Amino acid sequence: MHLVIVLLAALAFFIYLTLEVRGDPERRKLFFLYLVIDLWLGAVFLYLLVTALID
């Protein structure tokens, strides 16, 4: 359960960072990096959620 809470906190933090750098053309590389991290954390969270619902 603690892993899910930490995962959600990390996901929220990286979504915040992604939205913060979205409009800045100088930080475009960070935007794509944060977007990849968001997608990865979201996939892990969905995997944990689905496996918890199945069990």
mmCIF file of the N, C-alpha and C atoms, coordinates in Angstrom:
data_MODEL
# 
_entry.id   MODEL 
# 
loop_
_atom_site.group_PDB 
_atom_site.id 
_atom_site.type_symbol 
_atom_site.label_atom_id 
_atom_site.label_alt_id 
_atom_site.label_comp_id 
_atom_site.label_asym_id 
_atom_site.label_entity_id 
_atom_site.label_seq_id 
_atom_site.pdbx_PDB_ins_code 
_atom_site.Cartn_x 
_atom_site.Cartn_y 
_atom_site.Cartn_z 
_atom_site.occupancy 
_atom_site.B_iso_or_equiv 
_atom_site.pdbx_formal_charge 
_atom_site.auth_seq_id 
_atom_site.auth_comp_id 
_atom_site.auth_asym_id 
_atom_site.auth_atom_id 
_atom_site.pdbx_PDB_model_num 
ATOM 1   N N  . MET A 1 1  ? 0.818  -1.198  0.000   1.00 0.00 ? 1  MET A N  1 
ATOM 2   C CA . MET A 1 1  ? 0.000  0.000   0.000   1.00 0.00 ? 1  MET A CA 1 
ATOM 3   C C  . MET A 1 1  ? 0.863  1.264   0.000   1.00 0.00 ? 1  MET A C  1 
ATOM 4   N N  . HIS A 1 2  ? 1.971  1.206   0.731   1.00 0.00 ? 2  HIS A N  1 
ATOM 5   C CA . HIS A 1 2  ? 2.859  2.370   0.773   1.00 0.00 ? 2  HIS A CA 1 
ATOM 6   C C  . HIS A 1 2  ? 3.453  2.645   -0.604  1.00 0.00 ? 2  HIS A C  1 
ATOM 7   N N  . LEU A 1 3  ? 3.726  1.588   -1.355  1.00 0.00 ? 3  LEU A N  1 
ATOM 8   C CA . LEU A 1 3  ? 4.270  1.755   -2.702  1.00 0.00 ? 3  LEU A CA 1 
ATOM 9   C C  . LEU A 1 3  ? 3.294  2.517   -3.592  1.00 0.00 ? 3  LEU A C  1 
ATOM 10  N N  . VAL A 1 4  ? 2.024  2.225   -3.471  1.00 0.00 ? 4  VAL A N  1 
ATOM 11  C CA . VAL A 1 4  ? 1.013  2.898   -4.295  1.00 0.00 ? 4  VAL A CA 1 
ATOM 12  C C  . VAL A 1 4  ? 0.926  4.375   -3.925  1.00 0.00 ? 4  VAL A C  1 
ATOM 13  N N  . ILE A 1 5  ? 1.009  4.680   -2.631  1.00 0.00 ? 5  ILE A N  1 
ATOM 14  C CA . ILE A 1 5  ? 0.956  6.077   -2.191  1.00 0.00 ? 5  ILE A CA 1 
ATOM 15  C C  . ILE A 1 5  ? 2.174  6.844   -2.695  1.00 0.00 ? 5  ILE A C  1 
ATOM 16  N N  . VAL A 1 6  ? 3.346  6.242   -2.590  1.00 0.00 ? 6  VAL A N  1 
ATOM 17  C CA . VAL A 1 6  ? 4.564  6.883   -3.087  1.00 0.00 ? 6  VAL A CA 1 
ATOM 18  C C  . VAL A 1 6  ? 4.500  7.034   -4.603  1.00 0.00 ? 6  VAL A C  1 
ATOM 19  N N  . LEU A 1 7  ? 3.982  6.031   -5.284  1.00 0.00 ? 7  LEU A N  1 
ATOM 20  C CA . LEU A 1 7  ? 3.845  6.090   -6.740  1.00 0.00 ? 7  LEU A CA 1 
ATOM 21  C C  . LEU A 1 7  ? 2.896  7.207   -7.162  1.00 0.00 ? 7  LEU A C  1 
ATOM 22  N N  . LEU A 1 8  ? 1.781  7.358   -6.463  1.00 0.00 ? 8  LEU A N  1 
ATOM 23  C CA . LEU A 1 8  ? 0.853  8.439   -6.783  1.00 0.00 ? 8  LEU A CA 1 
ATOM 24  C C  . LEU A 1 8  ? 1.465  9.809   -6.513  1.00 0.00 ? 8  LEU A C  1 
ATOM 25  N N  . ALA A 1 9  ? 2.226  9.921   -5.430  1.00 0.00 ? 9  ALA A N  1 
ATOM 26  C CA . ALA A 1 9  ? 2.893  11.190  -5.133  1.00 0.00 ? 9  ALA A CA 1 
ATOM 27  C C  . ALA A 1 9  ? 3.912  11.530  -6.215  1.00 0.00 ? 9  ALA A C  1 
ATOM 28  N N  . ALA A 1 10 ? 4.682  10.542  -6.649  1.00 0.00 ? 10 ALA A N  1 
ATOM 29  C CA . ALA A 1 10 ? 5.667  10.775  -7.709  1.00 0.00 ? 10 ALA A CA 1 
ATOM 30  C C  . ALA A 1 10 ? 4.973  11.134  -9.017  1.00 0.00 ? 10 ALA A C  1 
ATOM 31  N N  . LEU A 1 11 ? 3.876  10.462  -9.316  1.00 0.00 ? 11 LEU A N  1 
ATOM 32  C CA . LEU A 1 11 ? 3.130  10.758  -10.538 1.00 0.00 ? 11 LEU A CA 1 
ATOM 33  C C  . LEU A 1 11 ? 2.580  12.183  -10.505 1.00 0.00 ? 11 LEU A C  1 
ATOM 34  N N  . ALA A 1 12 ? 2.021  12.580  -9.378  1.00 0.00 ? 12 ALA A N  1 
ATOM 35  C CA . ALA A 1 12 ? 1.505  13.948  -9.252  1.00 0.00 ? 12 ALA A CA 1 
ATOM 36  C C  . ALA A 1 12 ? 2.622  14.977  -9.393  1.00 0.00 ? 12 ALA A C  1 
ATOM 37  N N  . PHE A 1 13 ? 3.774  14.699  -8.802  1.00 0.00 ? 13 PHE A N  1 
ATOM 38  C CA . PHE A 1 13 ? 4.909  15.618  -8.883  1.00 0.00 ? 13 PHE A CA 1 
ATOM 39  C C  . PHE A 1 13 ? 5.393  15.771  -10.319 1.00 0.00 ? 13 PHE A C  1 
ATOM 40  N N  . PHE A 1 14 ? 5.523  14.663  -11.037 1.00 0.00 ? 14 PHE A N  1 
ATOM 41  C CA . PHE A 1 14 ? 6.010  14.750  -12.407 1.00 0.00 ? 14 PHE A CA 1 
ATOM 42  C C  . PHE A 1 14 ? 4.961  15.327  -13.358 1.00 0.00 ? 14 PHE A C  1 
ATOM 43  N N  . ILE A 1 15 ? 3.683  15.126  -13.076 1.00 0.00 ? 15 ILE A N  1 
ATOM 44  C CA . ILE A 1 15 ? 2.648  15.792  -13.873 1.00 0.00 ? 15 ILE A CA 1 
ATOM 45  C C  . ILE A 1 15 ? 2.726  17.298  -13.655 1.00 0.00 ? 15 ILE A C  1 
ATOM 46  N N  . TYR A 1 16 ? 2.950  17.712  -12.407 1.00 0.00 ? 16 TYR A N  1 
ATOM 47  C CA . TYR A 1 16 ? 3.127  19.137  -12.114 1.00 0.00 ? 16 TYR A CA 1 
ATOM 48  C C  . TYR A 1 16 ? 4.327  19.701  -12.878 1.00 0.00 ? 16 TYR A C  1 
ATOM 49  N N  . LEU A 1 17 ? 5.451  18.990  -12.855 1.00 0.00 ? 17 LEU A N  1 
ATOM 50  C CA . LEU A 1 17 ? 6.633  19.456  -13.573 1.00 0.00 ? 17 LEU A CA 1 
ATOM 51  C C  . LEU A 1 17 ? 6.393  19.513  -15.079 1.00 0.00 ? 17 LEU A C  1 
ATOM 52  N N  . THR A 1 18 ? 5.677  18.533  -15.599 1.00 0.00 ? 18 THR A N  1 
ATOM 53  C CA . THR A 1 18 ? 5.376  18.508  -17.032 1.00 0.00 ? 18 THR A CA 1 
ATOM 54  C C  . THR A 1 18 ? 4.532  19.711  -17.430 1.00 0.00 ? 18 THR A C  1 
ATOM 55  N N  . LEU A 1 19 ? 3.523  20.010  -16.636 1.00 0.00 ? 19 LEU A N  1 
ATOM 56  C CA . LEU A 1 19 ? 2.670  21.153  -16.949 1.00 0.00 ? 19 LEU A CA 1 
ATOM 57  C C  . LEU A 1 19 ? 3.408  22.472  -16.767 1.00 0.00 ? 19 LEU A C  1 
ATOM 58  N N  . GLU A 1 20 ? 4.376  22.496  -15.855 1.00 0.00 ? 20 GLU A N  1 
ATOM 59  C CA . GLU A 1 20 ? 5.142  23.718  -15.617 1.00 0.00 ? 20 GLU A CA 1 
ATOM 60  C C  . GLU A 1 20 ? 6.060  24.057  -16.790 1.00 0.00 ? 20 GLU A C  1 
ATOM 61  N N  . VAL A 1 21 ? 6.685  23.065  -17.408 1.00 0.00 ? 21 VAL A N  1 
ATOM 62  C CA . VAL A 1 21 ? 7.638  23.327  -18.493 1.00 0.00 ? 21 VAL A CA 1 
ATOM 63  C C  . VAL A 1 21 ? 6.996  23.248  -19.879 1.00 0.00 ? 21 VAL A C  1 
ATOM 64  N N  . ARG A 1 22 ? 5.703  23.013  -19.932 1.00 0.00 ? 22 ARG A N  1 
ATOM 65  C CA . ARG A 1 22 ? 5.026  22.815  -21.212 1.00 0.00 ? 22 ARG A CA 1 
ATOM 66  C C  . ARG A 1 22 ? 5.165  24.007  -22.154 1.00 0.00 ? 22 ARG A C  1 
ATOM 67  N N  . GLY A 1 23 ? 5.036  25.221  -21.650 1.00 0.00 ? 23 GLY A N  1 
ATOM 68  C CA . GLY A 1 23 ? 5.044  26.381  -22.530 1.00 0.00 ? 23 GLY A CA 1 
ATOM 69  C C  . GLY A 1 23 ? 6.411  26.976  -22.793 1.00 0.00 ? 23 GLY A C  1 
ATOM 70  N N  . ASP A 1 24 ? 7.452  26.458  -22.179 1.00 0.00 ? 24 ASP A N  1 
ATOM 71  C CA . ASP A 1 24 ? 8.787  27.044  -22.308 1.00 0.00 ? 24 ASP A CA 1 
ATOM 72  C C  . ASP A 1 24 ? 9.571  26.325  -23.402 1.00 0.00 ? 24 ASP A C  1 
ATOM 73  N N  . PRO A 1 25 ? 9.872  27.005  -24.519 1.00 0.00 ? 25 PRO A N  1 
ATOM 74  C CA . PRO A 1 25 ? 10.583 26.325  -25.616 1.00 0.00 ? 25 PRO A CA 1 
ATOM 75  C C  . PRO A 1 25 ? 12.025 25.961  -25.266 1.00 0.00 ? 25 PRO A C  1 
ATOM 76  N N  . GLU A 1 26 ? 12.626 26.665  -24.309 1.00 0.00 ? 26 GLU A N  1 
ATOM 77  C CA . GLU A 1 26 ? 14.009 26.353  -23.932 1.00 0.00 ? 26 GLU A CA 1 
ATOM 78  C C  . GLU A 1 26 ? 14.106 25.051  -23.137 1.00 0.00 ? 26 GLU A C  1 
ATOM 79  N N  . ARG A 1 27 ? 13.032 24.684  -22.489 1.00 0.00 ? 27 ARG A N  1 
ATOM 80  C CA . ARG A 1 27 ? 13.051 23.472  -21.658 1.00 0.00 ? 27 ARG A CA 1 
ATOM 81  C C  . ARG A 1 27 ? 12.278 22.334  -22.311 1.00 0.00 ? 27 ARG A C  1 
ATOM 82  N N  . ARG A 1 28 ? 12.264 22.315  -23.640 1.00 0.00 ? 28 ARG A N  1 
ATOM 83  C CA . ARG A 1 28 ? 11.509 21.313  -24.390 1.00 0.00 ? 28 ARG A CA 1 
ATOM 84  C C  . ARG A 1 28 ? 12.010 19.899  -24.119 1.00 0.00 ? 28 ARG A C  1 
ATOM 85  N N  . LYS A 1 29 ? 13.335 19.725  -23.942 1.00 0.00 ? 29 LYS A N  1 
ATOM 86  C CA . LYS A 1 29 ? 13.877 18.394  -23.651 1.00 0.00 ? 29 LYS A CA 1 
ATOM 87  C C  . LYS A 1 29 ? 13.351 17.876  -22.323 1.00 0.00 ? 29 LYS A C  1 
ATOM 88  N N  . LEU A 1 30 ? 13.251 18.763  -21.336 1.00 0.00 ? 30 LEU A N  1 
ATOM 89  C CA . LEU A 1 30 ? 12.707 18.350  -20.046 1.00 0.00 ? 30 LEU A CA 1 
ATOM 90  C C  . LEU A 1 30 ? 11.242 17.957  -20.168 1.00 0.00 ? 30 LEU A C  1 
ATOM 91  N N  . PHE A 1 31 ? 10.511 18.643  -21.036 1.00 0.00 ? 31 PHE A N  1 
ATOM 92  C CA . PHE A 1 31 ? 9.104  18.311  -21.225 1.00 0.00 ? 31 PHE A CA 1 
ATOM 93  C C  . PHE A 1 31 ? 8.947  16.874  -21.698 1.00 0.00 ? 31 PHE A C  1 
ATOM 94  N N  . PHE A 1 32 ? 9.730  16.480  -22.682 1.00 0.00 ? 32 PHE A N  1 
ATOM 95  C CA . PHE A 1 32 ? 9.620  15.117  -23.194 1.00 0.00 ? 32 PHE A CA 1 
ATOM 96  C C  . PHE A 1 32 ? 10.107 14.094  -22.171 1.00 0.00 ? 32 PHE A C  1 
ATOM 97  N N  . LEU A 1 33 ? 11.138 14.434  -21.416 1.00 0.00 ? 33 LEU A N  1 
ATOM 98  C CA . LEU A 1 33 ? 11.610 13.541  -20.359 1.00 0.00 ? 33 LEU A CA 1 
ATOM 99  C C  . LEU A 1 33 ? 10.538 13.359  -19.295 1.00 0.00 ? 33 LEU A C  1 
ATOM 100 N N  . TYR A 1 34 ? 9.939  14.460  -18.851 1.00 0.00 ? 34 TYR A N  1 
ATOM 101 C CA . TYR A 1 34 ? 8.875  14.375  -17.847 1.00 0.00 ? 34 TYR A CA 1 
ATOM 102 C C  . TYR A 1 34 ? 7.663  13.634  -18.396 1.00 0.00 ? 34 TYR A C  1 
ATOM 103 N N  . LEU A 1 35 ? 7.379  13.804  -19.669 1.00 0.00 ? 35 LEU A N  1 
ATOM 104 C CA . LEU A 1 35 ? 6.250  13.109  -20.275 1.00 0.00 ? 35 LEU A CA 1 
ATOM 105 C C  . LEU A 1 35 ? 6.486  11.601  -20.303 1.00 0.00 ? 35 LEU A C  1 
ATOM 106 N N  . VAL A 1 36 ? 7.705  11.186  -20.620 1.00 0.00 ? 36 VAL A N  1 
ATOM 107 C CA . VAL A 1 36 ? 8.037  9.757   -20.608 1.00 0.00 ? 36 VAL A CA 1 
ATOM 108 C C  . VAL A 1 36 ? 7.936  9.207   -19.189 1.00 0.00 ? 36 VAL A C  1 
ATOM 109 N N  . ILE A 1 37 ? 8.421  9.957   -18.217 1.00 0.00 ? 37 ILE A N  1 
ATOM 110 C CA . ILE A 1 37 ? 8.331  9.512   -16.821 1.00 0.00 ? 37 ILE A CA 1 
ATOM 111 C C  . ILE A 1 37 ? 6.872  9.428   -16.392 1.00 0.00 ? 37 ILE A C  1 
ATOM 112 N N  . ASP A 1 38 ? 6.042  10.403  -16.792 1.00 0.00 ? 38 ASP A N  1 
ATOM 113 C CA . ASP A 1 38 ? 4.608  10.356  -16.486 1.00 0.00 ? 38 ASP A CA 1 
ATOM 114 C C  . ASP A 1 38 ? 3.958  9.109   -17.061 1.00 0.00 ? 38 ASP A C  1 
ATOM 115 N N  . LEU A 1 39 ? 4.273  8.815   -18.307 1.00 0.00 ? 39 LEU A N  1 
ATOM 116 C CA . LEU A 1 39 ? 3.686  7.633   -18.940 1.00 0.00 ? 39 LEU A CA 1 
ATOM 117 C C  . LEU A 1 39 ? 4.133  6.350   -18.251 1.00 0.00 ? 39 LEU A C  1 
ATOM 118 N N  . TRP A 1 40 ? 5.401  6.280   -17.881 1.00 0.00 ? 40 TRP A N  1 
ATOM 119 C CA . TRP A 1 40 ? 5.912  5.085   -17.214 1.00 0.00 ? 40 TRP A CA 1 
ATOM 120 C C  . TRP A 1 40 ? 5.263  4.912   -15.837 1.00 0.00 ? 40 TRP A C  1 
ATOM 121 N N  . LEU A 1 41 ? 5.212  5.985   -15.046 1.00 0.00 ? 41 LEU A N  1 
ATOM 122 C CA . LEU A 1 41 ? 4.593  5.897   -13.720 1.00 0.00 ? 41 LEU A CA 1 
ATOM 123 C C  . LEU A 1 41 ? 3.106  5.585   -13.828 1.00 0.00 ? 41 LEU A C  1 
ATOM 124 N N  . GLY A 1 42 ? 2.443  6.162   -14.820 1.00 0.00 ? 42 GLY A N  1 
ATOM 125 C CA . GLY A 1 42 ? 1.030  5.869   -15.023 1.00 0.00 ? 42 GLY A CA 1 
ATOM 126 C C  . GLY A 1 42 ? 0.792  4.418   -15.401 1.00 0.00 ? 42 GLY A C  1 
ATOM 127 N N  . ALA A 1 43 ? 1.665  3.869   -16.229 1.00 0.00 ? 43 ALA A N  1 
ATOM 128 C CA . ALA A 1 43 ? 1.533  2.459   -16.612 1.00 0.00 ? 43 ALA A CA 1 
ATOM 129 C C  . ALA A 1 43 ? 1.756  1.543   -15.413 1.00 0.00 ? 43 ALA A C  1 
ATOM 130 N N  . VAL A 1 44 ? 2.738  1.857   -14.595 1.00 0.00 ? 44 VAL A N  1 
ATOM 131 C CA . VAL A 1 44 ? 2.989  1.049   -13.395 1.00 0.00 ? 44 VAL A CA 1 
ATOM 132 C C  . VAL A 1 44 ? 1.805  1.145   -12.443 1.00 0.00 ? 44 VAL A C  1 
ATOM 133 N N  . PHE A 1 45 ? 1.258  2.339   -12.258 1.00 0.00 ? 45 PHE A N  1 
ATOM 134 C CA . PHE A 1 45 ? 0.106  2.504   -11.377 1.00 0.00 ? 45 PHE A CA 1 
ATOM 135 C C  . PHE A 1 45 ? -1.100 1.733   -11.902 1.00 0.00 ? 45 PHE A C  1 
ATOM 136 N N  . LEU A 1 46 ? -1.363 1.813   -13.195 1.00 0.00 ? 46 LEU A N  1 
ATOM 137 C CA . LEU A 1 46 ? -2.485 1.064   -13.758 1.00 0.00 ? 46 LEU A CA 1 
ATOM 138 C C  . LEU A 1 46 ? -2.286 -0.438  -13.632 1.00 0.00 ? 46 LEU A C  1 
ATOM 139 N N  . TYR A 1 47 ? -1.052 -0.900  -13.815 1.00 0.00 ? 47 TYR A N  1 
ATOM 140 C CA . TYR A 1 47 ? -0.762 -2.320  -13.643 1.00 0.00 ? 47 TYR A CA 1 
ATOM 141 C C  . TYR A 1 47 ? -1.057 -2.753  -12.208 1.00 0.00 ? 47 TYR A C  1 
ATOM 142 N N  . LEU A 1 48 ? -0.600 -1.970  -11.239 1.00 0.00 ? 48 LEU A N  1 
ATOM 143 C CA . LEU A 1 48 ? -0.858 -2.311  -9.838  1.00 0.00 ? 48 LEU A CA 1 
ATOM 144 C C  . LEU A 1 48 ? -2.343 -2.262  -9.519  1.00 0.00 ? 48 LEU A C  1 
ATOM 145 N N  . LEU A 1 49 ? -3.051 -1.300  -10.093 1.00 0.00 ? 49 LEU A N  1 
ATOM 146 C CA . LEU A 1 49 ? -4.483 -1.185  -9.850  1.00 0.00 ? 49 LEU A CA 1 
ATOM 147 C C  . LEU A 1 49 ? -5.245 -2.368  -10.436 1.00 0.00 ? 49 LEU A C  1 
ATOM 148 N N  . VAL A 1 50 ? -4.909 -2.756  -11.646 1.00 0.00 ? 50 VAL A N  1 
ATOM 149 C CA . VAL A 1 50 ? -5.596 -3.878  -12.293 1.00 0.00 ? 50 VAL A CA 1 
ATOM 150 C C  . VAL A 1 50 ? -5.292 -5.185  -11.574 1.00 0.00 ? 50 VAL A C  1 
ATOM 151 N N  . THR A 1 51 ? -4.037 -5.400  -11.195 1.00 0.00 ? 51 THR A N  1 
ATOM 152 C CA . THR A 1 51 ? -3.710 -6.640  -10.487 1.00 0.00 ? 51 THR A CA 1 
ATOM 153 C C  . THR A 1 51 ? -4.359 -6.681  -9.110  1.00 0.00 ? 51 THR A C  1 
ATOM 154 N N  . ALA A 1 52 ? -4.540 -5.528  -8.468  1.00 0.00 ? 52 ALA A N  1 
ATOM 155 C CA . ALA A 1 52 ? -5.225 -5.503  -7.174  1.00 0.00 ? 52 ALA A CA 1 
ATOM 156 C C  . ALA A 1 52 ? -6.708 -5.817  -7.341  1.00 0.00 ? 52 ALA A C  1 
ATOM 157 N N  . LEU A 1 53 ? -7.305 -5.345  -8.425  1.00 0.00 ? 53 LEU A N  1 
ATOM 158 C CA . LEU A 1 53 ? -8.719 -5.621  -8.653  1.00 0.00 ? 53 LEU A CA 1 
ATOM 159 C C  . LEU A 1 53 ? -8.958 -7.074  -9.040  1.00 0.00 ? 53 LEU A C  1 
ATOM 160 N N  . ILE A 1 54 ? -8.016 -7.673  -9.743  1.00 0.00 ? 54 ILE A N  1 
ATOM 161 C CA . ILE A 1 54 ? -8.173 -9.067  -10.161 1.00 0.00 ? 54 ILE A CA 1 
ATOM 162 C C  . ILE A 1 54 ? -8.006 -10.012 -8.975  1.00 0.00 ? 54 ILE A C  1 
ATOM 163 N N  . ASP A 1 55 ? -7.052 -9.702  -8.109  1.00 0.00 ? 55 ASP A N  1 
ATOM 164 C CA . ASP A 1 55 ? -6.828 -10.565 -6.932  1.00 0.00 ? 55 ASP A CA 1 
ATOM 165 C C  . ASP A 1 55 ? -7.900 -10.296 -5.956  1.00 0.00 ? 55 ASP A C  1 
# 
